[in-house]
Amino acid sequence: QLKTGESLKLNEDGCLNQSGQQVLKFSALMKEKIQDLQQLGYTPSTAKVAFLVYWYYEEQDKEVLVVLPEITFLKTP
């Protein structure tokens, strides 16, 4: 069970919880933004759960948890 403020582990595809389970996958656009920042000398350093949002698919009568992270980048010398 994820909680707001909980630390996440970063990998190139998304974020993992403390047990190593993938809890979110970066979109193609987010991966591009991260690459752009890396080219400018910034490296993803830490991540935590900023928001937990439940998305409801009316057609499927299904609710999905969406994890929105806060990612901190550090400037590499």
Solvent accessible surface area in square Angstrom, and as a share of the most:
residue,aa,sasa,rsa
1,Q,195,0.87
2,L,23,0.11
3,K,137,0.58
4,T,93,0.54
5,G,45,0.43
6,E,49,0.22
7,S,64,0.42
8,L,11,0.06
9,K,92,0.39
10,L,51,0.25
11,N,59,0.30
12,E,152,0.68
13,D,59,0.31
14,G,0,0.00
15,C,0,0.00
16,L,38,0.19
17,N,22,0.11
18,Q,97,0.43
19,S,94,0.61
20,G,40,0.39
21,Q,114,0.51
22,Q,90,0.40
23,V,38,0.22
24,L,24,0.12
25,K,148,0.63
26,F,16,0.07
27,S,66,0.43
28,A,77,0.60
29,L,112,0.55
30,M,60,0.27
31,K,65,0.28
32,E,97,0.44
33,K,108,0.46
34,I,19,0.10
35,Q,106,0.47
36,D,82,0.42
37,L,62,0.31
38,Q,88,0.39
39,Q,153,0.68
40,L,116,0.58
41,G,20,0.19
42,Y,77,0.29
43,T,58,0.34
44,P,31,0.20
45,S,47,0.30
46,T,79,0.46
47,A,5,0.04
48,K,84,0.36
49,V,1,0.01
50,A,21,0.17
51,F,131,0.55
52,L,55,0.28
53,V,59,0.34
54,Y,129,0.49
55,W,145,0.51
56,Y,113,0.43
57,Y,88,0.33
58,E,135,0.60
59,E,158,0.71
60,Q,122,0.54
61,D,110,0.57
62,K,109,0.46
63,E,111,0.50
64,V,53,0.30
65,L,73,0.36
66,V,56,0.32
67,V,12,0.07
68,L,78,0.39
69,P,39,0.25
70,E,86,0.38
71,I,29,0.15
72,T,62,0.36
73,F,49,0.20
74,L,105,0.52
75,K,123,0.52
76,T,62,0.36
77,P,180,1.13
